[in-house]
Amino acid sequence: MKARKGSKKVKTCTQHISKMKTVTSNHHLFATCLFAHAFSVTSFSPLLSSACVRSSVLAGVEKNECTRLSMSEWSDFKDIDDDDDDDLYNDDLPPAGKMTDLGYADENDPQEFKAEIGGNIPAPAVDWEGEPLFLPVGSVLPLSEENVQAVLAACRADIGTMFGYTAENRGVGITGGVDFVDFDGPTVILKLHGRFWHQRPTVLNRVGKYIQGRIPEVIDVMVEDPYELTDEANNNAD
């Protein structure tokens, strides 16, 4: 009888050990799955966080670009392709194809016809008679009125599709121009006048990038009057 009891105890003990091994193995398996799940989530979370931060930063820059430029805001700025920026046009102006109702040529008309129409419209006045200074971006010129005026003159030609300095542009209703006004320390103050197809804040941003890319001492580029950046000012222009 004692031998049987001992045998039964040994058998019972063996069963308990077997059950403990099964439970322990299941715990290990559960822990392994939980760790794998946690790793998969955390491994992607930095990417998600980075994307959210990147989005908020870009939104902030876009909001501030409308009235002021700073060199620190252009670290990742890319040039705008004039052929692909339809969303930057002033929505309050008639569509380009409808400008004929106002006496202008259509954008699809031959260049000769645009020039013929635009030849009857005065070009934007320029009160500086010096020669334009064409330099590649990254050039380093000292900050002076002479240099700003010369670079601005080159800017009028290099991104000329925005302005009314050519008869072809005036022929389709673009009569806008830009002039140097003054300095406020290292800040350049400009004046926008005439009618633009692009939104005026976009015009200011492009001109500011052009100047700052060649005269790095320029910290900001602003307009003389904030009203100049409004659609109302653009639509009421001649």
C-alpha positions in Angstrom: 0.0 0.0 0.0 2.8 2.4 0.8 4.4 1.6 -2.5 1.2 2.4 -4.3 0.8 5.7 -2.5 4.3 6.7 -3.4 3.8 5.8 -7.0 0.6 7.8 -7.0 2.4 10.8 -5.6 5.2 10.5 -8.2 2.6 10.4 -10.9 0.7 13.4 -9.6 3.9 15.4 -9.2 4.8 14.6 -12.8 1.4 15.8 -14.0 1.8 19.1 -12.2 5.2 19.6 -13.7 3.9 18.9 -17.1 1.0 21.4 -16.6 3.5 24.1 -15.3 5.7 23.6 -18.4 2.6 24.1 -20.7 1.5 27.2 -18.8 5.0 28.6 -18.8 5.4 27.9 -22.6 2.1 29.7 -23.2 3.2 32.6 -21.2 6.4 32.8 -23.2 4.5 32.6 -26.4 2.1 35.4 -25.3 5.0 37.5 -24.2 6.8 37.0 -27.5 3.7 38.0 -29.5 3.1 41.0 -27.3 6.7 42.2 -27.7 6.5 41.7 -31.5 3.3 43.8 -31.7 4.8 46.5 -29.5 8.0 46.6 -31.6 6.0 46.9 -34.8 4.0 49.9 -33.5 7.0 51.7 -31.9 9.1 51.1 -35.0 6.6 53.1 -37.0 5.7 55.7 -34.4 8.8 57.9 -35.0 7.9 58.0 -38.7 4.3 59.0 -37.8 5.5 61.6 -35.4 8.0 63.0 -37.8 5.3 63.3 -40.5 3.0 65.2 -38.1 5.8 67.5 -37.0 6.8 68.1 -40.6 3.2 68.8 -41.6 2.8 71.4 -38.8 6.1 73.1 -39.6 5.2 73.4 -43.3 1.8 74.7 -42.5 3.3 77.4 -40.2 5.8 78.5 -43.0 3.1 78.7 -45.6 1.0 80.9 -43.2 3.9 83.2 -42.6 5.1 83.4 -46.1 2.2 85.7 -47.1 3.6 88.8 -45.5 7.3 88.3 -44.6 10.4 86.4 -45.7 13.3 85.3 -43.7 16.5 83.5 -44.7 15.7 80.7 -42.2 12.5 80.0 -43.9 14.1 79.0 -47.2 16.3 76.0 -46.2 14.1 73.5 -48.0 12.4 75.8 -50.5 12.1 74.5 -54.0 11.7 76.6 -57.1 8.2 76.9 -58.5 7.7 75.8 -62.0 5.7 78.5 -63.7 4.0 75.9 -65.9 2.7 73.9 -62.9 1.5 76.5 -60.4 -2.1 77.0 -61.5 -3.2 76.9 -57.8 -1.2 80.0 -57.1 -3.2 82.2 -59.4 -5.6 84.9 -58.0 -9.0 83.2 -58.1 -10.8 86.6 -58.1 -9.5 87.4 -61.6 -11.3 86.1 -64.7 -9.9 82.9 -66.0 -7.2 83.4 -68.6 -9.4 82.3 -71.4 -12.0 84.9 -70.4 -9.6 87.9 -70.4 -10.7 88.6 -74.0 -13.9 90.0 -72.5 -11.8 92.7 -71.0 -10.1 93.5 -74.2 -7.0 91.3 -73.7 -5.6 88.5 -75.9 -6.3 84.9 -74.9 -3.4 83.0 -73.4 -3.5 80.5 -76.3 -3.3 83.3 -78.9 0.0 83.6 -80.9 2.8 85.6 -79.2 2.7 88.1 -82.0 -1.0 88.9 -81.3 -0.3 89.1 -77.6 2.5 91.6 -78.3 0.3 93.6 -80.6 -2.3 94.0 -77.9 0.2 94.6 -75.1 2.0 97.2 -77.2 -0.9 99.5 -76.6 -0.7 99.1 -72.8 2.0 101.1 -70.9 4.8 99.0 -69.3 5.2 99.3 -65.5 7.4 102.3 -64.7 11.0 101.6 -63.4 12.7 104.4 -61.6 16.2 102.9 -61.7 18.3 103.2 -64.8 21.3 101.0 -64.0 22.2 97.7 -65.6 20.8 94.4 -64.2 23.2 92.1 -62.5 22.6 88.5 -63.4 24.2 86.1 -60.9 23.6 82.5 -60.0 21.9 81.7 -56.7 24.5 81.3 -53.9 26.4 84.3 -55.0 27.5 86.7 -52.2 27.1 90.4 -52.8 27.4 93.0 -50.1 24.2 94.7 -49.0 23.8 98.1 -50.7 21.1 99.9 -52.6 23.1 99.7 -55.8 23.3 95.9 -55.5 19.7 95.4 -54.5 18.5 97.5 -57.4 20.8 95.6 -59.9 19.7 92.2 -58.6 16.0 93.3 -58.6 16.4 94.4 -62.3 17.7 90.9 -63.1 14.9 89.4 -61.2 12.3 91.3 -63.3 13.8 89.5 -66.4 14.5 86.0 -64.9 11.0 85.5 -63.5 9.5 87.8 -66.1 6.4 85.7 -66.6 5.0 87.2 -63.4 5.4 90.8 -64.5 4.1 93.1 -67.1 7.5 94.3 -68.5 7.0 92.5 -71.8 4.3 93.3 -74.4 3.3 89.6 -74.5 2.4 89.6 -70.8 0.6 92.9 -70.9 -1.3 91.5 -73.9 -3.0 88.9 -71.7 -3.6 91.4 -68.8 -0.5 91.1 -66.7 0.6 94.6 -65.8 2.3 94.1 -62.5 5.7 95.5 -61.5 8.0 95.6 -58.4 10.2 98.5 -57.2 12.7 99.0 -54.4 11.5 101.5 -51.8 14.0 101.5 -48.9 15.9 99.6 -46.2 14.9 99.0 -42.6 18.2 97.7 -41.3 18.9 94.5 -43.2 15.3 94.3 -44.4 14.5 95.3 -48.0 11.2 97.1 -48.5 9.5 96.7 -51.9 6.4 98.0 -53.6 4.0 95.9 -55.8 1.8 97.7 -58.3 -0.3 96.8 -61.3 -2.2 93.5 -61.9 -0.7 90.1 -61.4 -2.1 86.7 -62.4 -0.3 85.1 -59.5 -1.3 85.9 -56.0 0.7 88.9 -54.7 2.1 87.1 -51.7 3.5 84.5 -54.1 5.1 87.3 -56.2 6.7 88.8 -53.1 8.0 85.4 -52.0 9.6 84.7 -55.4 11.2 88.1 -55.5 12.4 87.8 -52.0 14.0 84.4 -52.6 15.8 85.7 -55.7 17.3 88.7 -53.8 18.2 86.7 -50.7 19.8 84.0 -52.8 22.4 86.6 -54.1 22.6 89.0 -51.2 22.6 86.9 -48.0 22.8 89.9 -45.7 19.2 90.6 -46.5 17.2 89.1 -43.6 13.7 90.0 -44.7 11.8 91.2 -47.7 8.6 93.1 -47.1 6.1 95.4 -48.9 5.7 99.0 -48.1 2.0 98.6 -47.2 0.4 95.3 -46.3 -2.6 96.3 -48.4 -0.4 95.6 -51.5 -0.7 91.9 -50.8 -4.5 91.7 -50.9 -6.6 90.6 -53.8 -8.5 93.8 -53.5 -5.4 95.8 -54.4 -4.7 93.5 -57.3 -8.2 93.6 -58.7 -8.4 97.4 -58.4 -5.1 97.9 -60.2 -4.9 99.2 -63.8 
